[in-house]
Amino acid sequence: MKTAQSLVALGVVLALGGSQAVWAAQQKEEDSAYQWGRWAVLSPAAGGEPYVAPQEPDAAKNARPGEADEFQPKALVGDVTPPVEIDGFCDAGAACGYATYSQNTGEEERLRATAVPEGYDLSDQDPDGPVLARFNLETFPVEAPADVPLESEETQFEAAVVVEGGPGGARFQVYDTGNDDFPDIDSVDMEGDGYFSGTERSRTGGRQDDGSKRTVITTQVSTLEQTDDFNGVATGSWLDETETVTAIDEGEGLNLQFDFSSPGGHFVFGKTATIDQMETFAAGNVTAVYQGAVIDYGSAVTMEFDLGEKTVHGVFASENGFNGFQADGRVDGINFAGSDGDKRFTGSFFSAGENVSGAVNNGSQLGVFSADHVHPEVR
């Protein structure tokens, strides 16, 4: 807000700069656009008369702006880092993930290409979102067939999804959107190797007050695909489809009701740097350049940091349907953020400073990004 006020003041100064003498004279007769209320009171120089308390607004010691240059408002010029709010999305030294979250991802297209069950209403399947969410990924070993022994019993891993030596299991959570229309999601346990999937079904039934029999069958299918590994940060897409079929038997045939949902999106997930790791990294890399991609669009990203000044410059390319932009920001601990109007980005340092990942919003499109540390000459 202060920067915006300063820019407005700068425009006024430039516009009126050629009429400074006329402007000063007008101040004696009418209010000025620069009037910020009562101006400061001039006091005698050191060693002169004792300080006199301020008097009425028309007192002689109340200087007008045209009479006291030091009290003239000054426009801010030169390089000014915008006041960016850093939300501290991730904690230092912890597992953390950013995700985009859309409702009913591709569901309408899928249903129109198949036989739509009678009674199913497509009107509610318009995609909604995406919004930014937190993402958590847990992995666990899956017992391999007897003829395919695992190389090691230690098959847990921190960020990369693939379990070395054999198949693995995974589950994910998407949560904390701050929007009731995008509820928290817990996937089912999935199995795979780079591409994970899992299915769970539940069935409930019973008699209703009117004597009819009601049966509900719910099927949840979760999938996760790892598309890349950016220096220990897993990236990819997630999907969680749920189908609920309610059958009501009133003695004259079944009344079937169908409900589908298929929220999905993209994610970045890894382990953030500790404060000690960032201090060590910054000592050897006062300036650091990172290159990567917006995962949702596959568009290029370049992040340039001055870790001495704690500033960041983000460059997001216009390609593959993403409308790119550039913006400046600042660093606070292991988190950073930048903005240019309604275009903004936020992120964190991962993998002991060797990776930066986060979310970007160009004002109309949202995505998550990941970028690895490169040598400056690689730019």
N, C-alpha and C positions, 0 to 999 in steps of 0.2 A: 504494500500500500504506500509506503514512503517513497519507493522508487517511482510509482505512478504519479504521486504528487510532485515529485521533483521534475519529471518530464513535462508535466503540465506547466510548472513554473518556468521551465526552460523555454517552452514555446512562447509564453507570454513575454519573457525578456527579449527574445529574438524579434518578436513582432513589434515591440515598442521601442527597440533599441535606438531607432533613428529619431525618436521624439523625446529623448530623455529630459531636455530642458522644459519642454511644455508639460510633460508628465509631472515633473517636480513642482511646477507652479500649481497644477490642478490639485495637488494634495492638500493645499491650504484651504481649498473651497469645498471639496467633495471627498467621499470615501474612495479608497483605492482598492483595486482587485487584490492588492498585496496586504490589505489590512488584516492582521491576525489578532485584533483586539488591542488592548492598551500596550503601547510600546514601552520598552525599558527606560528607566530613569537614569540620566547622566549624573555622576557624582564627581566632586572635585578631585584633582590629581592627588597622589600621595604627598603628604606633608602640608596640604592645604587645610581648608576649613574642615571641621568634623562633618561626618556623613549626616545628611539631612534626610529624614524619612520621606517617602513619596507623598506628594500632596494631591490635590484634586486633579482630574484629567487635564484641565486647562492651565495648570501651574507651569511656570517657566522652566522647571527642571524636567518636564515631560517632553522629550524631543520627538519631533515628527520625523518620518523616514527621510524626507528631503533635506533635513537639517543635520542628520547624524548618519554618515555613510556606514559606520560600523554596524549599524542596526538594520541596514538594508538586507532583505532576504536574498540569499545567494542560491543560484541553480546549481545542482550537483553536476559536474562534468567529469570526463575521464572514465576509466574502467571501474564499474561498480557492480559487485556480485549481487544478484537479486536475492532478496530474503526468501529462501526456499525452506519450506517446512519438511523436516526429515522425520518420518513416522517411526523409525526404529523397528522395521518389520521383522528383522531377525536378531537373535541374541548371539553374542560372540561365542565361538567354540561349540555351537549346537547344530543339530540337524535342522534344516529349514528348507522350505519350498514355496515357490510362487506358482499359481495356476490361474488360467482363464477358465471360466465356468459359464457354459451356455445351456439353456433348457432345450430339451427335445432336439438334439443335434442330429440333423438328417432324418428324423423320424418320419416326417410327412412324405419325403421323397421315397423312403423305403416302403411305406405302406401303400403309396399309390402304385408302386411297381408290383405289388402282390395283391392277393385277394383280401380286401378289407372285410373283417367280420361284420355281420349285420348288427347294428346297434352301436357301432364304434363311430364317434364323432371326430372328424378330422379338424374341426374348426378350432380346437384347443391346442393344435400341434404346431402353431407358428413358432419358429425359434425366438427365443428371448434372451438377451444378453449380448456379449458376455460381460461378466463382472470379475473382479479380482478376488481370489480366495487364497487361503493358506493351503499348503499341500504337505502331506506326510506320507512317507513310503516305508513300509517295513518288509523285510525279507527273511526267509527262513529256509532251512534245508528240506528237501523232499527226498525221501528214501528212494534210491534208484533200484531198478530191477537187479536181481542177484548177479546176472551176467554182465552188468555195467557198473562196476564198483566206483565209488567216488574217490577222487585223489586224496581228499582230506576230510576229516570230520568237521573242520573249521570252515564251514561254507557260508557263514554269515558275512555280509559285506556292508560297507558304510554308505556308498552312493551308487556305484555302478550296479545295474540290476542283474546282469548275467552272473550266475553262480559258476565258478570254475569247476570243471571236471564232471559236470552232470546237470540234471534238471534242478530247478529251484522253485520256491514258492514265494509269493508276494501278496501283499494287501495294501490298499491305499485309503487315505482319508482326504476329503475336500471339505473345507469348513471355514467358518468365521468370515462370511461375506458381508455381514452387516445388513443383509437384505432378506426379509422373511420370504420373499418369492424364490430364494435360492437356498433351500435348507441344506444342512450338513449331510454329507454322504459317507457311508462306510461300505467299502467294497466287500465282496465275498472273498474267501481265500482262493488265490489263483495259482496255476502252475504253468511253467513254460521256460523258455530260454531266449530272452530278448522280447518275445511276444508272449504275454501272459493272459490266461482266460480262466474263468471259473463260473460255475452255475450252482445256485441253490433254489430249492422249491419248498414251499410250505403249503399245507392244506388245513383249513378249518371248516367246521360245519356245525349245524345245530338247528333246532326248531325255533321259529319265530313266534311272537305273541299271537299272530293270526293263524297259526297252525302250519304255515308254509315251511318248507325245508330250504335252508340257505347254506350254500357251499362256496367258499372262497379259496381259489388257488392262486398263489403268488409265485412268480418265477423271476429271480434276479440274476442277470448275467453281467459280470464285470470283466472288462478287458483293459489291458495296459500294454502299450507298445513303446519300447525304447528306440528312439530314432538316432541318437548320438550320445557320446560321452565327452563332454567338454572338461578335460582336465579334472576328472573325478566328480563332475556334476552331471547327473543323469538328466536327459531331456527326452520328451516324447509326448504322446497323447494318451488320454484316458477316456473311458466310456463306461457308464453304468446304466444298463437298461432294466426296467422293471415292468412286467406285464401282470396285471391283476384281472382275473376272470371271476365274476360273481354269478353263480347259477342259483336262481330261485325257482323251486318246484312248488307250484300252487295246485298240483293235481291235474292240470290241463296242459301239461307240457312245460318245458324249461324256458324261463325268461333269462337270457344271457346278457350280462353287462360287461364291457371291456374297458380297461383303463391302461394306457401306455405312458411311460416316461422314459426319456433317454438323454439325460444330461451328459455333457462331455466337454472336453477342452484340451489344452496343452499344459505342460508342467516343466519346471526346472527344480531339481532337488539335489542337495548335497550338504556338506558340513562346512559351516562358516569358519573364517579365520578367528583365532584368539587375538586378544589385544597385544600380547607379546609377539605373536607371529606377524601382526601388521606392523609393529614397530621395527622388527627385524627386516621385513620386506621393504618398508619405506626407507630404511637406512641405506639400502643398496639400490633403491629405485625411487629417487626423488620425483622423477617423472616416469609414468608407466602408461603404455598403450595396450589396449585390448581389442581383439577383433573376433567377431562371431556373427550371430544371426538372431533375428526375431523368429522363434520356433514356429509360431502359428502361420507365418507367411514365407519363411525361408529368405527373408530380405536381410541385407548386410547391416552390421552394426560395428561402429568404431567408438571406443570410449578412451578419452585421453585425460589422465589425472596428473595434477601437480600435488603430490602428497606433502610437500613442504608448506604450500599455501592452503592445502585442504580444499582444492577446487577440482571440478570435473567438467569436461566438455563432451557431450554426447552427439554423435552423428548417426542418424538412422536413414538408410537409403530408401528411395522411392522405387520399389521393384516388387514384382509378384503380387501386385494389388495393394501393397501397403503404401500409404502416403507419408513419405519421409519428412524429416525436419531436423534442425540442430537446436540445441539448448545448452545453457550453462547452469552449473549448480555447485554444490559444496559437499564435503565429506564430514561425517561425524562418527568417529569410532570405526565400526565395520560397515556402517550404512551410509548411503549417499542418495541425493535426489537433485533434480534439476527441472527447470520449466521455462517455457516461453509462451506466455498467455495460457491458453487451454491445452497446450501441448506439454507433456511432462513425462518424466521417467523417475523410477525409484528402484534401488537395488542394494546389493550387499556383496562384500568380498568373501569368496569361498576358497577352499583348498590352499590355505596359508597365504592368500593374496594372489595366487596364480590364476584366479578366475573371478569374474564379476558376473552376476546374474540378477535378474529382477523383472520388472514389468514396465511397459511403455504404453502411453495413450496419446494418439495424435489429435485428439479432440473428437474423433468419430470411430476410431478403431483401437482395440485393446489387444495387446499381445504380451508374451513373456519372452525374455531374451537371455542368452548366455554367450560369454565371450572370454577367450583365453588370453593371457599375457603374452605379448610378442615383443621383439626388440624394436626400438623406434625406427631403425632403418628398413624394417619390413613394410612399413606403411605404404 
